[in-house]
């Protein structure tokens, strides 16, 4: 279910790890969602980069390749980061997966 929810996040929108977990039926399991995303295979088509921390920061450090990739992907979708934070009011997704 987590993968279905992840795949449903539209381009230009983001969710927090906690929101993703809750949407997948595991409220309060933000760390679980983060661990699952960390285990995605390299080159996955799932939009892992659209999941960020509750404070609006990308979950990956800007000092690692994946963190740089996440920020680049967000910017390419029109999501601006100000002081390394996403404006959740503007870019936070409030939808639901299609099959839920």
NORQUI-V783806 format. One record per residue. N is the residue number from 0. SS is DSSP state (@ for helix, = for strand, . for the rest). OMEGA is omega in degrees with one decimal (999 if undefined). Layout:
BEGIN
n->N ss->SS omega->OMEGA
n->N ss->SS omega->OMEGA
END
This chain:
BEGIN
n->0 ss->. omega->180.0
n->1 ss->@ omega->179.8
n->2 ss->@ omega->177.7
n->3 ss->@ omega->178.2
n->4 ss->@ omega->179.0
n->5 ss->@ omega->-178.9
n->6 ss->@ omega->-177.3
n->7 ss->@ omega->-178.1
n->8 ss->. omega->-177.1
n->9 ss->. omega->175.6
n->10 ss->. omega->179.3
n->11 ss->. omega->-179.7
n->12 ss->. omega->179.2
n->13 ss->= omega->172.3
n->14 ss->= omega->171.5
n->15 ss->= omega->177.5
n->16 ss->@ omega->179.3
n->17 ss->@ omega->177.8
n->18 ss->@ omega->178.8
n->19 ss->@ omega->179.0
n->20 ss->@ omega->-179.9
n->21 ss->@ omega->179.1
n->22 ss->@ omega->-179.9
n->23 ss->. omega->177.0
n->24 ss->. omega->-179.9
n->25 ss->. omega->-179.5
n->26 ss->. omega->-179.7
n->27 ss->. omega->-175.2
n->28 ss->. omega->-179.3
n->29 ss->@ omega->-179.3
n->30 ss->@ omega->176.0
n->31 ss->@ omega->179.9
n->32 ss->@ omega->179.2
n->33 ss->@ omega->178.8
n->34 ss->@ omega->179.2
n->35 ss->@ omega->179.5
n->36 ss->@ omega->179.4
n->37 ss->@ omega->-178.2
n->38 ss->. omega->177.9
n->39 ss->. omega->179.5
n->40 ss->. omega->177.7
n->41 ss->. omega->179.1
n->42 ss->. omega->-179.9
n->43 ss->. omega->177.3
n->44 ss->. omega->179.2
n->45 ss->. omega->-175.8
n->46 ss->. omega->-178.7
n->47 ss->@ omega->-176.0
n->48 ss->@ omega->-179.0
n->49 ss->@ omega->178.6
n->50 ss->= omega->-175.1
n->51 ss->= omega->179.3
n->52 ss->. omega->179.8
n->53 ss->. omega->179.1
n->54 ss->. omega->179.1
n->55 ss->. omega->179.7
n->56 ss->. omega->170.9
n->57 ss->= omega->-176.3
n->58 ss->. omega->-178.2
n->59 ss->. omega->-178.8
n->60 ss->. omega->176.4
n->61 ss->. omega->-179.7
n->62 ss->. omega->179.0
n->63 ss->. omega->-177.0
n->64 ss->@ omega->-179.7
n->65 ss->@ omega->177.4
n->66 ss->@ omega->176.3
n->67 ss->@ omega->178.1
n->68 ss->@ omega->179.4
n->69 ss->@ omega->-179.8
n->70 ss->@ omega->179.6
n->71 ss->@ omega->179.7
n->72 ss->@ omega->178.0
n->73 ss->@ omega->179.5
n->74 ss->@ omega->-178.8
n->75 ss->@ omega->177.5
n->76 ss->. omega->178.2
n->77 ss->. omega->178.5
n->78 ss->. omega->-179.8
n->79 ss->. omega->176.0
n->80 ss->= omega->177.1
n->81 ss->= omega->-173.9
n->82 ss->. omega->178.4
n->83 ss->. omega->176.7
n->84 ss->= omega->175.5
n->85 ss->= omega->174.5
n->86 ss->. omega->-176.1
n->87 ss->@ omega->178.1
n->88 ss->@ omega->-177.9
n->89 ss->@ omega->-172.1
n->90 ss->@ omega->-180.0
n->91 ss->= omega->-178.7
n->92 ss->. omega->-179.3
n->93 ss->. omega->-178.0
n->94 ss->. omega->178.5
n->95 ss->. omega->176.7
n->96 ss->. omega->-175.1
n->97 ss->. omega->-174.0
n->98 ss->. omega->-179.2
n->99 ss->. omega->999
END
